[in-house]
Amino acid sequence: MNATEKGQRYAQVFRKAGTFLAKGNIARAIDALKEGRELAQAWGDAAMAKRFADEIARASSRLKSDE
């Protein structure tokens, strides 16, 4: 898979997560972000895996504050 295809896939995952966050469905957003992190890890892209992990942590803190 080339860099363009990876970038498109990552963008798709971030858009999906953003849609869930906008609707207030934080748990589904976290699931989408975890999917992205797993893709990045499988492709050996440590920087993107870290970015997804950071976004998961950010979304998780929103989930905890809503409880």
N, C-alpha and C positions, 0 to 999 in steps of 0.2 A: 504494500500500500504506500502510495507516495504522500508527500507532505500535504498536498492540497486536499487529498481525500481524508487524511487524518483531521485536518483543520475543519473540514466540513462536518465530519462526524462529531467532533468536540463541540462545535457551534450548535449542532442539532440537540445534543444532550443539554447544553446550557439553556437553550431556548425552551426545551421541554420542562426543565427544572424551574425556569423563570415563570412559565405559565402556571405551574402548580403553586408556586409561591404567591403569585398575584391573586389566585383564587383562594388563598388561605390554606391550601392543602400541603402543609409543610412535610408531613410524613412521606407523601408521594414524591415531593421535590427531593428529599434526602435519598430516596430509593433511586431516582434518576441520576443524582450526583454520584452515588455509589457505583452505578453502572458505568459512568464516565471514568471514574477512578480505576475500575477494573480493566477497562479498555486501555487506558494509559499504561497501566502496569504490564498488561499483556504485550503492548507494543514497545515496552522498554523506555517509556517517556516519563522519567522521574519528575521533571519540572511540572508537567501537566497533572500527574498523579498527586503532587503536592498541592497544586491549585484546587483540584477537586476536593482533596481532604480539607483544605482551608474553608471552602464553601460549605462542606458538610458540617464542619464545626460551627460556622456562622448560622446555618439554618437550624442546627440542633439547639443552639442557644435561644433562638426565637421560639422553638417548640417548647422548651422548658419555661420560658417567660410567659407563654400563653396558658400554662397549666394552673 
